[in-house]
Amino acid sequence: MPAELQDAFRRATRQLNFELADPAASGENARERKLIFWGSSPENSFVHYRQGNSTDVLVFAKQGSKFDFVWGGQGTRAGSNVEELKRLIAANEFKDDQPYWW
């Protein structure tokens, strides 16, 4: 994950430092937020992660090397790949009408 996307994620989640555990992390290496997977296209990037009992997805617009937060949703099911994640989002499996929770 590029450092610029890590910084945008850090800002969106209001963290002082980027903290997102590797999917295989356990024990003291596990953090509150655990990466499921992330992806990027020329225009957008996203981060799909688990936080407690929920799964979240944050989407960022990409302009050059800069990333701006544009959308986030919270759900209960994780996508196993990008296509499944798209289907879950399209089926409104991720709530985006709640106050800040990232």
DRENTORKOL-3810 file (N, C-alpha, C; in nm, 4 decimals):
REM DRENTORKOL-3810
@n.u->0.0854; n.v->-0.1170; n.w->0.0000; ca.u->0.0000; ca.v->0.0000; ca.w->0.0000; c.u->0.0905; c.v->0.1240; c.w->0.0000
@n.u->0.0703; n.v->0.2156; n.w->-0.0947; ca.u->0.1567; ca.v->0.3339; ca.w->-0.1019; c.u->0.1475; c.v->0.4196; c.w->0.0254
@n.u->0.2560; n.v->0.4839; n.w->0.0582; ca.u->0.2618; ca.v->0.5686; ca.w->0.1783; c.u->0.1547; c.v->0.6782; c.w->0.1744
@n.u->0.1257; n.v->0.7323; n.w->0.0556; ca.u->0.0250; ca.v->0.8380; ca.w->0.0438; c.u->-0.1145; c.v->0.7852; c.w->0.0781
@n.u->-0.1452; n.v->0.6599; n.w->0.0399; ca.u->-0.2733; ca.v->0.5998; ca.w->0.0747; c.u->-0.2772; c.v->0.5689; c.w->0.2248
@n.u->-0.1671; n.v->0.5226; n.w->0.2794; ca.u->-0.1604; ca.v->0.5003; ca.w->0.4239; c.u->-0.1893; c.v->0.6296; c.w->0.4992
@n.u->-0.1338; n.v->0.7402; n.w->0.4507; ca.u->-0.1558; ca.v->0.8687; ca.w->0.5169; c.u->-0.3019; c.v->0.9122; c.w->0.5049
@n.u->-0.3641; n.v->0.8918; n.w->0.3893; ca.u->-0.5058; ca.v->0.9260; ca.w->0.3726; c.u->-0.5921; c.v->0.8398; c.w->0.4637
@n.u->-0.5590; n.v->0.7120; n.w->0.4773; ca.u->-0.6312; ca.v->0.6215; ca.w->0.5671; c.u->-0.6153; c.v->0.6691; c.w->0.7114
@n.u->-0.4936; n.v->0.7066; n.w->0.7484; ca.u->-0.4658; ca.v->0.7558; ca.w->0.8838; c.u->-0.5512; c.v->0.8788; c.w->0.9141
@n.u->-0.5597; n.v->0.9709; n.w->0.8196; ca.u->-0.6403; ca.v->1.0918; ca.w->0.8392; c.u->-0.7890; c.v->1.0581; c.w->0.8494
@n.u->-0.8388; n.v->0.9692; n.w->0.7619; ca.u->-0.9807; ca.v->0.9336; ca.w->0.7622; c.u->-1.0210; c.v->0.8628; c.w->0.8916
@n.u->-0.9298; n.v->0.7860; n.w->0.9488; ca.u->-0.9599; ca.v->0.7127; ca.w->1.0721; c.u->-0.9162; c.v->0.7889; c.w->1.1967
@n.u->-0.8659; n.v->0.9096; n.w->1.1751; ca.u->-0.8235; ca.v->0.9988; ca.w->1.2839; c.u->-0.7198; c.v->0.9357; c.w->1.3766
@n.u->-0.6218; n.v->0.8726; n.w->1.3158; ca.u->-0.5109; ca.v->0.8126; ca.w->1.3894; c.u->-0.3906; c.v->0.9058; c.w->1.3827
@n.u->-0.3110; n.v->0.9051; n.w->1.4880; ca.u->-0.1866; ca.v->0.9811; ca.w->1.4846; c.u->-0.0849; c.v->0.9124; c.w->1.3949
@n.u->-0.0832; n.v->0.7787; n.w->1.3991; ca.u->0.0074; ca.v->0.6984; ca.w->1.3177; c.u->-0.0741; c.v->0.5974; c.w->1.2399
@n.u->-0.0240; n.v->0.5548; n.w->1.1249; ca.u->-0.0910; ca.v->0.4516; ca.w->1.0467; c.u->-0.0857; c.v->0.3207; c.w->1.1242
@n.u->-0.2030; n.v->0.2669; n.w->1.1557; ca.u->-0.2107; ca.v->0.1400; ca.w->1.2272; c.u->-0.3159; c.v->0.0527; c.w->1.1623
@n.u->-0.2693; n.v->-0.0463; n.w->1.0892; ca.u->-0.3559; ca.v->-0.1425; ca.w->1.0234; c.u->-0.2776; c.v->-0.2727; c.w->1.0182
@n.u->-0.3238; n.v->-0.3721; n.w->1.0929; ca.u->-0.2500; ca.v->-0.4974; ca.w->1.1054; c.u->-0.2551; c.v->-0.5770; c.w->0.9759
@n.u->-0.1514; n.v->-0.6516; n.w->0.9527; ca.u->-0.1448; ca.v->-0.7463; ca.w->0.8435; c.u->-0.2530; c.v->-0.8525; c.w->0.8638
@n.u->-0.3127; n.v->-0.9051; n.w->0.7563; ca.u->-0.4186; ca.v->-1.0049; ca.w->0.7730; c.u->-0.3773; c.v->-1.1265; c.w->0.8561
@n.u->-0.2509; n.v->-1.1625; n.w->0.8529; ca.u->-0.2056; ca.v->-1.2808; ca.w->0.9259; c.u->-0.1589; c.v->-1.2488; c.w->1.0680
@n.u->-0.1638; n.v->-1.1233; n.w->1.1086; ca.u->-0.1142; ca.v->-1.0837; ca.w->1.2406; c.u->-0.1995; c.v->-1.1432; c.w->1.3519
@n.u->-0.1332; n.v->-1.1787; n.w->1.4592; ca.u->-0.2046; ca.v->-1.2282; ca.w->1.5774; c.u->-0.1270; c.v->-1.1877; c.w->1.7011
@n.u->-0.1849; n.v->-1.2111; n.w->1.8173; ca.u->-0.1186; ca.v->-1.1775; ca.w->1.9417; c.u->-0.0912; c.v->-1.0301; c.w->1.9526
@n.u->0.0261; n.v->-0.9939; n.w->2.0006; ca.u->0.0561; ca.v->-0.8525; ca.w->2.0210; c.u->0.0784; c.v->-0.7777; c.w->1.8904
@n.u->0.0913; n.v->-0.8501; n.w->1.7768; ca.u->0.1041; ca.v->-0.7835; ca.w->1.6472; c.u->-0.0308; c.v->-0.7447; c.w->1.5891
@n.u->-0.1392; n.v->-0.7966; n.w->1.6461; ca.u->-0.2726; ca.v->-0.7622; ca.w->1.5973; c.u->-0.3128; c.v->-0.6260; c.w->1.6516
@n.u->-0.3681; n.v->-0.5447; n.w->1.5684; ca.u->-0.4147; ca.v->-0.4124; ca.w->1.6072; c.u->-0.5668; c.v->-0.4107; c.w->1.6033
@n.u->-0.6225; n.v->-0.2982; n.w->1.6439; ca.u->-0.7679; ca.v->-0.2835; ca.w->1.6424; c.u->-0.8242; c.v->-0.3011; c.w->1.5019
@n.u->-0.7546; n.v->-0.2484; n.w->1.4030; ca.u->-0.7969; ca.v->-0.2610; ca.w->1.2639; c.u->-0.7056; c.v->-0.3606; c.w->1.1939
@n.u->-0.7674; n.v->-0.4534; n.w->1.1199; ca.u->-0.6912; ca.v->-0.5585; ca.w->1.0524; c.u->-0.7267; c.v->-0.5584; c.w->0.9032
@n.u->-0.6275; n.v->-0.5424; n.w->0.8195; ca.u->-0.6471; ca.v->-0.5371; ca.w->0.6747; c.u->-0.7088; c.v->-0.6668; c.w->0.6235
@n.u->-0.8100; n.v->-0.6547; n.w->0.5384; ca.u->-0.8619; ca.v->-0.7696; ca.w->0.4640; c.u->-0.7935; c.v->-0.7676; c.w->0.3268
@n.u->-0.8093; n.v->-0.6593; n.w->0.2518; ca.u->-0.7319; ca.v->-0.6346; ca.w->0.1300; c.u->-0.7548; c.v->-0.4906; c.w->0.0861
@n.u->-0.6727; n.v->-0.4434; n.w->-0.0031; ca.u->-0.6864; ca.v->-0.3089; ca.w->-0.0578; c.u->-0.6674; c.v->-0.3192; c.w->-0.2083
@n.u->-0.7085; n.v->-0.2161; n.w->-0.2792; ca.u->-0.6918; ca.v->-0.2157; ca.w->-0.4235; c.u->-0.6838; c.v->-0.0746; c.w->-0.4763
@n.u->-0.6423; n.v->-0.0637; n.w->-0.6013; ca.u->-0.6225; ca.v->0.0674; ca.w->-0.6602; c.u->-0.6467; c.v->0.0621; c.w->-0.8104
@n.u->-0.7006; n.v->0.1701; n.w->-0.8631; ca.u->-0.7150; ca.v->0.1905; ca.w->-1.0067; c.u->-0.6542; c.v->0.3275; c.w->-1.0357
@n.u->-0.6485; n.v->0.3697; n.w->-1.1603; ca.u->-0.5933; ca.v->0.5028; ca.w->-1.1874; c.u->-0.6704; c.v->0.6163; c.w->-1.1191
@n.u->-0.8023; n.v->0.5969; n.w->-1.0947; ca.u->-0.8832; ca.v->0.7042; ca.w->-1.0370; c.u->-0.9134; c.v->0.6889; c.w->-0.8883
@n.u->-0.9190; n.v->0.5665; n.w->-0.8387; ca.u->-0.9620; ca.v->0.5411; ca.w->-0.7011; c.u->-0.8779; c.v->0.4337; c.w->-0.6340
@n.u->-0.8820; n.v->0.4351; n.w->-0.5026; ca.u->-0.8231; ca.v->0.3290; ca.w->-0.4218; c.u->-0.9192; c.v->0.3003; c.w->-0.3084
@n.u->-0.9096; n.v->0.1807; n.w->-0.2522; ca.u->-0.9950; ca.v->0.1458; ca.w->-0.1396; c.u->-0.9164; c.v->0.0615; c.w->-0.0401
@n.u->-0.9635; n.v->0.0630; n.w->0.0830; ca.u->-0.9070; ca.v->-0.0201; ca.w->0.1888; c.u->-1.0248; c.v->-0.0924; c.w->0.2537
@n.u->-1.0174; n.v->-0.2247; n.w->0.2553; ca.u->-1.1212; ca.v->-0.3093; ca.w->0.3157; c.u->-1.0576; c.v->-0.3731; c.w->0.4388
@n.u->-1.1186; n.v->-0.3509; n.w->0.5548; ca.u->-1.0564; ca.v->-0.3978; ca.w->0.6786; c.u->-1.1606; c.v->-0.4382; c.w->0.7813
@n.u->-1.1144; n.v->-0.5127; n.w->0.8801; ca.u->-1.1997; ca.v->-0.5571; ca.w->0.9903; c.u->-1.1669; c.v->-0.4728; c.w->1.1127
@n.u->-1.2716; n.v->-0.4341; n.w->1.1837; ca.u->-1.2555; ca.v->-0.3588; ca.w->1.3080; c.u->-1.3558; c.v->-0.4155; c.w->1.4077
@n.u->-1.3084; n.v->-0.4898; n.w->1.5048; ca.u->-1.3993; ca.v->-0.5549; ca.w->1.5988; c.u->-1.4858; c.v->-0.6552; c.w->1.5255
@n.u->-1.6182; n.v->-0.6433; n.w->1.5409; ca.u->-1.7113; ca.v->-0.7360; ca.w->1.4757; c.u->-1.7605; c.v->-0.6861; c.w->1.3415
@n.u->-1.7114; n.v->-0.5727; n.w->1.2964; ca.u->-1.7589; ca.v->-0.5184; ca.w->1.1692; c.u->-1.6487; c.v->-0.5212; c.w->1.0644
@n.u->-1.6912; n.v->-0.5093; n.w->0.9410; ca.u->-1.5965; ca.v->-0.4903; ca.w->0.8311; c.u->-1.6264; c.v->-0.3540; c.w->0.7708
@n.u->-1.5233; n.v->-0.2838; n.w->0.7341; ca.u->-1.5376; ca.v->-0.1492; ca.w->0.6793; c.u->-1.4681; c.v->-0.1420; c.w->0.5448
@n.u->-1.5121; n.v->-0.0478; n.w->0.4645; ca.u->-1.4447; ca.v->-0.0171; ca.w->0.3394; c.u->-1.4401; c.v->0.1346; c.w->0.3261
@n.u->-1.3235; n.v->0.1862; n.w->0.2963; ca.u->-1.3045; ca.v->0.3292; ca.w->0.2729; c.u->-1.2555; c.v->0.3463; c.w->0.1300
@n.u->-1.3135; n.v->0.4425; n.w->0.0592; ca.u->-1.2774; ca.v->0.4688; ca.w->-0.0798; c.u->-1.2154; c.v->0.6068; c.w->-0.0880
@n.u->-1.1098; n.v->0.6167; n.w->-0.1659; ca.u->-1.0353; ca.v->0.7411; ca.w->-0.1815; c.u->-1.0225; c.v->0.7738; c.w->-0.3296
@n.u->-1.0443; n.v->0.9013; n.w->-0.3651; ca.u->-1.0186; ca.v->0.9493; ca.w->-0.5012; c.u->-0.8691; c.v->0.9736; c.w->-0.5130
@n.u->-0.8145; n.v->0.9358; n.w->-0.6252; ca.u->-0.6703; ca.v->0.9474; ca.w->-0.6473; c.u->-0.6440; c.v->1.0529; c.w->-0.7537
@n.u->-0.5632; n.v->1.1517; n.w->-0.7181; ca.u->-0.5225; ca.v->1.2541; ca.w->-0.8127; c.u->-0.3722; c.v->1.2686; c.w->-0.8019
@n.u->-0.3022; n.v->1.2127; n.w->-0.8999; ca.u->-0.1565; ca.v->1.2079; ca.w->-0.8916; c.u->-0.1163; c.v->1.1156; c.w->-0.7784
@n.u->-0.0393; n.v->1.1678; n.w->-0.6847; ca.u->0.0002; ca.v->1.0874; ca.w->-0.5690; c.u->-0.0842; c.v->1.1209; c.w->-0.4461
@n.u->-0.1869; n.v->1.2048; n.w->-0.4628; ca.u->-0.2717; ca.v->1.2464; ca.w->-0.3512; c.u->-0.4001; c.v->1.1634; c.w->-0.3473
@n.u->-0.4452; n.v->1.1314; n.w->-0.2263; ca.u->-0.5681; ca.v->1.0554; ca.w->-0.2062; c.u->-0.6613; c.v->1.1343; c.w->-0.1163
@n.u->-0.7890; n.v->1.1471; n.w->-0.1585; ca.u->-0.8904; ca.v->1.2163; ca.w->-0.0792; c.u->-1.0027; c.v->1.1191; c.w->-0.0462
@n.u->-1.0436; n.v->1.1158; n.w->0.0804; ca.u->-1.1533; ca.v->1.0302; ca.w->0.1238; c.u->-1.2823; c.v->1.0727; c.w->0.0543
@n.u->-1.3568; n.v->0.9745; n.w->-0.0046; ca.u->-1.4824; ca.v->1.0077; ca.w->-0.0710; c.u->-1.6013; c.v->0.9270; c.w->-0.0201
@n.u->-1.5790; n.v->0.8096; n.w->0.0363; ca.u->-1.6917; ca.v->0.7285; ca.w->0.0817; c.u->-1.6421; c.v->0.6211; c.w->0.1788
@n.u->-1.7278; n.v->0.5875; n.w->0.2732; ca.u->-1.6985; ca.v->0.4780; ca.w->0.3644; c.u->-1.8257; c.v->0.4069; c.w->0.4029
@n.u->-1.8146; n.v->0.2777; n.w->0.4284; ca.u->-1.9292; ca.v->0.2001; ca.w->0.4714; c.u->-1.8883; c.v->0.0951; c.w->0.5729
@n.u->-1.9844; n.v->0.0586; n.w->0.6574; ca.u->-1.9600; ca.v->-0.0416; ca.w->0.7616; c.u->-2.0588; c.v->-0.1563; c.w->0.7422
@n.u->-2.0066; n.v->-0.2781; n.w->0.7449; ca.u->-2.0912; ca.v->-0.3957; ca.w->0.7270; c.u->-2.0552; c.v->-0.5059; c.w->0.8251
@n.u->-2.1161; n.v->-0.6205; n.w->0.8021; ca.u->-2.0896; ca.v->-0.7356; ca.w->0.8881; c.u->-2.0238; c.v->-0.8494; c.w->0.8123
@n.u->-2.0196; n.v->-0.8392; n.w->0.6796; ca.u->-1.9588; ca.v->-0.9435; ca.w->0.5977; c.u->-1.8394; c.v->-0.8866; c.w->0.5227
@n.u->-1.7351; n.v->-0.9666; n.w->0.5122; ca.u->-1.6163; ca.v->-0.9258; ca.w->0.4377; c.u->-1.6214; c.v->-0.9833; c.w->0.2975
@n.u->-1.5770; n.v->-0.9047; n.w->0.2026; ca.u->-1.5617; ca.v->-0.9566; ca.w->0.0677; c.u->-1.4352; c.v->-1.0403; c.w->0.0608
@n.u->-1.4404; n.v->-1.1504; n.w->-0.0122; ca.u->-1.3210; ca.v->-1.2342; ca.w->-0.0249; c.u->-1.2339; c.v->-1.1900; c.w->-0.1419
@n.u->-1.2908; n.v->-1.1054; n.w->-0.2296; ca.u->-1.2164; ca.v->-1.0503; ca.w->-0.3428; c.u->-1.2887; c.v->-0.9225; c.w->-0.3870
@n.u->-1.2331; n.v->-0.8540; n.w->-0.4843; ca.u->-1.2889; ca.v->-0.7255; ca.w->-0.5277; c.u->-1.4303; c.v->-0.7419; c.w->-0.5838
@n.u->-1.4533; n.v->-0.8439; n.w->-0.6634; ca.u->-1.5865; ca.v->-0.8633; ca.w->-0.7221; c.u->-1.6915; c.v->-0.8871; c.w->-0.6144
@n.u->-1.6601; n.v->-0.9692; n.w->-0.5143; ca.u->-1.7551; ca.v->-0.9927; ca.w->-0.4062; c.u->-1.7784; c.v->-0.8651; c.w->-0.3256
@n.u->-1.6728; n.v->-0.7890; n.w->-0.3011; ca.u->-1.6872; ca.v->-0.6631; ca.w->-0.2287; c.u->-1.7795; c.v->-0.5680; c.w->-0.3054
@n.u->-1.7634; n.v->-0.5592; n.w->-0.4364; ca.u->-1.8515; ca.v->-0.4753; ca.w->-0.5187; c.u->-1.9965; c.v->-0.5200; c.w->-0.5054
@n.u->-2.0207; n.v->-0.6515; n.w->-0.5093; ca.u->-2.1573; ca.v->-0.7030; ca.w->-0.4963; c.u->-2.2159; c.v->-0.6681; c.w->-0.3595
@n.u->-2.1364; n.v->-0.6803; n.w->-0.2536; ca.u->-2.1846; ca.v->-0.6467; ca.w->-0.1190; c.u->-2.2201; c.v->-0.4990; c.w->-0.1092
@n.u->-2.1364; n.v->-0.4131; n.w->-0.1657; ca.u->-2.1638; ca.v->-0.2689; ca.w->-0.1633; c.u->-2.2898; c.v->-0.2383; c.w->-0.2439
@n.u->-2.3026; n.v->-0.2959; n.w->-0.3636; ca.u->-2.4202; ca.v->-0.2721; ca.w->-0.4482; c.u->-2.5485; c.v->-0.3224; c.w->-0.3826
@n.u->-2.5374; n.v->-0.4265; n.w->-0.2991; ca.u->-2.6543; ca.v->-0.4825; ca.w->-0.2297; c.u->-2.6814; c.v->-0.4098; c.w->-0.0978
@n.u->-2.6167; n.v->-0.2975; n.w->-0.0778; ca.u->-2.6333; ca.v->-0.2167; ca.w->0.0441; c.u->-2.5982; c.v->-0.2927; c.w->0.1723
@n.u->-2.4993; n.v->-0.3804; n.w->0.1628; ca.u->-2.4528; ca.v->-0.4545; ca.w->0.2803; c.u->-2.3629; c.v->-0.3683; c.w->0.3701
@n.u->-2.3225; n.v->-0.2513; n.w->0.3185; ca.u->-2.2394; ca.v->-0.1595; ca.w->0.3966; c.u->-2.3189; c.v->-0.0332; c.w->0.4249
@n.u->-2.3398; n.v->-0.0041; n.w->0.5526; ca.u->-2.4138; ca.v->0.1164; ca.w->0.5917; c.u->-2.3242; c.v->0.2384; c.w->0.5733
@n.u->-2.3804; n.v->0.3425; n.w->0.5166; ca.u->-2.3049; ca.v->0.4664; ca.w->0.5029; c.u->-2.3847; c.v->0.5849; c.w->0.5542
@n.u->-2.4878; n.v->0.5571; n.w->0.6351; ca.u->-2.5749; ca.v->0.6642; ca.w->0.6849; c.u->-2.5577; c.v->0.6902; c.w->0.8345
@n.u->-2.4510; n.v->0.6399; n.w->0.8920; ca.u->-2.4254; ca.v->0.6579; ca.w->1.0351; c.u->-2.3187; c.v->0.7654; c.w->1.0541
@n.u->-2.3138; n.v->0.8252; n.w->1.1741; ca.u->-2.2066; ca.v->0.9201; ca.w->1.2009; c.u->-2.0696; c.v->0.8494; c.w->1.2001
@n.u->-1.9663; n.v->0.9272; n.w->1.2020; ca.u->-1.8287; ca.v->0.8772; ca.w->1.1981; c.u->-1.8089; c.v->0.7535; c.w->1.2856
@n.u->-1.7462; n.v->0.6498; n.w->1.2305; ca.u->-1.7110; ca.v->0.5316; ca.w->1.3084; c.u->-1.5792; c.v->0.4694; c.w->1.2670
@n.u->-1.5117; n.v->0.5282; n.w->1.1719; ca.u->-1.3905; ca.v->0.4656; ca.w->1.1184; c.u->-1.2878; c.v->0.4544; c.w->1.2265
END
